[in-house]
Amino acid sequence: MTGYTLPHSRDACAALDAENPLRAARERFALPEGIIYLDGHSLGPATHGALARVEQAAKREWAEGLIRSWNTAGWIDLPHTVGAKLARLISVDADAVIVTDSVSVNLFKLAAAALPVARSRTLIVEASEFPTDQYVAEGLAGISGARLMRVEEDRGLEALMETGGILIRSIVNYRTSHVMDVAEAEAMAHTSGGVIVWDLSHATGVLELNLANSGARLASGCTYKFLNGGPGAPSFVYAEAELARRMASPISGWFGHADPFAFTPGYAPKDGVARFAAGTPGVLSLSALDAALDAFEGLALRDVCAKARALGDLVIARAEGIGLEAISPRAASMRGGHVSLRHEQGYAIVQALIARGIIPDFRAPDAMRFGVAPLYVRFVDVWDAMDQLADIVETRAWDRPEFHARAKVT
Ligand SMILES: Cc1ncc(COP(=O)(O)O)c(C=O)c1O
């Protein structure tokens, strides 16, 4: 239930856009003319605020302020101040989040730190999980001697119940957009003595997350997707305070030290989640992210989530009319912020769309992902994109040599 009625014409789409509670948010983005951007689940677009902030951070704070800016521009606190802003989007305490490193690195840190805490030293991942999550579990098992269990899709919780180990799991699957029930999973983790490390990469900024109430204790997630932090923006770590105190980061770097500028030889961790910081933060990226998060100011996450799902419903309804199969759930409540459509020529079709100014993406072997980031994607955008998709599929306009040539990044 999204509270929206499915539009059956472009005019009906325009009417939904005109009355939408998020309609003003689009103005916060520096979107290029003539482009329909449906790839915000991979790289969010720039906001005007982020662009201005990068300029300020580079030209004023760095070039003029030099090293003084660590104190005078608040650089040293950015991992925490940006973390506090982000905490609102996942509904946890402001001091339970820091922004640092990449998701891959943070999943490693959290899973390694959970090994002595969980009932058994078993690392569990599903074979349908985003590859980096699987690789991290594999690598960590290799160096720690923990047992690796790679199980079939949706079998992770069963394995967790059996072993009381550590499950690394996305809330929203990167390929199908399928959403997992966090509260139900955490109840099972609790009973089993196991721990879940959540990957929120495709969930933050698009779902109405309530991590604290759902009992989630450990998480990391991307900030360059629906949070629009910019290419390679640092990810975040959430750790519930009491558990964090019982955990040690495997990378005991000086930024996680209780008093880094005391320059003492022994390691003593900061309190809480802050111990998961390792080295010097990337200030320019953090500054961009800080400003980008302001795009969510004044918006209710309920409205954000409802619009994403209504846009997704429209993608699925139009795709059915074209004869394309959706591998994302039909039920809006089970879906994140993108819809994946299957076609064996998906890569070439996506290239043909890009040539027409419509940008989705492709995940091997056959999934075309249409991201419906609700802050800037309009119903008319989806309608127009689906018109073009229909034309490309019906006329086989994808069948040109240049659309079959694979680029490095898909
Ligand atoms: C679910 C998921 N986890 C992790 C990552 C990668 O994160 P990072 O590159 O920050 O390590 C991605 C990137 O797309 C992702 O979709």
The ligand as an SDF file (V2000), in Angstrom:
LIG
                    3D

 16 16  0  0  0  0  0  0  0  0999 V2000
   24.8010   -3.9750   -1.4650 C   0  0  0  0  0  0  0  0  0  0  0  0
   26.1330   -3.3390   -1.6850 C   0  0  0  0  0  0  0  0  0  0  0  0
   27.1030   -3.5010   -0.7670 N   0  0  0  0  0  0  0  0  0  0  0  0
   28.3170   -2.9530   -0.9290 C   0  0  0  0  0  0  0  0  0  0  0  0
   28.6230   -2.2180   -2.0570 C   0  0  0  0  0  0  0  0  0  0  0  0
   30.0090   -1.7000   -2.2610 C   0  0  0  0  0  0  0  0  0  0  0  0
   30.4010   -0.8210   -1.3080 O   0  0  0  0  0  0  0  0  0  0  0  0
   31.8710   -0.2090   -1.2960 P   0  0  0  0  0  0  0  0  0  0  0  0
   32.2990   -0.0080   -2.7180 O   0  0  0  0  0  0  0  0  0  0  0  0
   31.7190    1.0650   -0.5360 O   0  0  0  0  0  0  0  0  0  0  0  0
   32.7720   -1.1640   -0.6100 O   0  0  0  0  0  0  0  0  0  0  0  0
   27.6440   -2.0090   -3.0240 C   0  0  0  0  0  0  0  0  0  0  0  0
   27.9540   -1.2130   -4.2240 C   0  0  0  0  0  0  0  0  0  0  0  0
   27.2070   -1.0690   -5.1440 O   0  0  0  0  0  0  0  0  0  0  0  0
   26.3810   -2.5960   -2.8420 C   0  0  0  0  0  0  0  0  0  0  0  0
   25.4180   -2.4520   -3.7570 O   0  0  0  0  0  0  0  0  0  0  0  0
  1  2  1  0
  2  3  1  0
  2 15  2  0
  3  4  2  0
  4  5  1  0
  5  6  1  0
  5 12  2  0
  6  7  1  0
  7  8  1  0
  8  9  2  0
  8 10  1  0
  8 11  1  0
 12 13  1  0
 12 15  1  0
 13 14  2  0
 15 16  1  0
M  END
$$$$
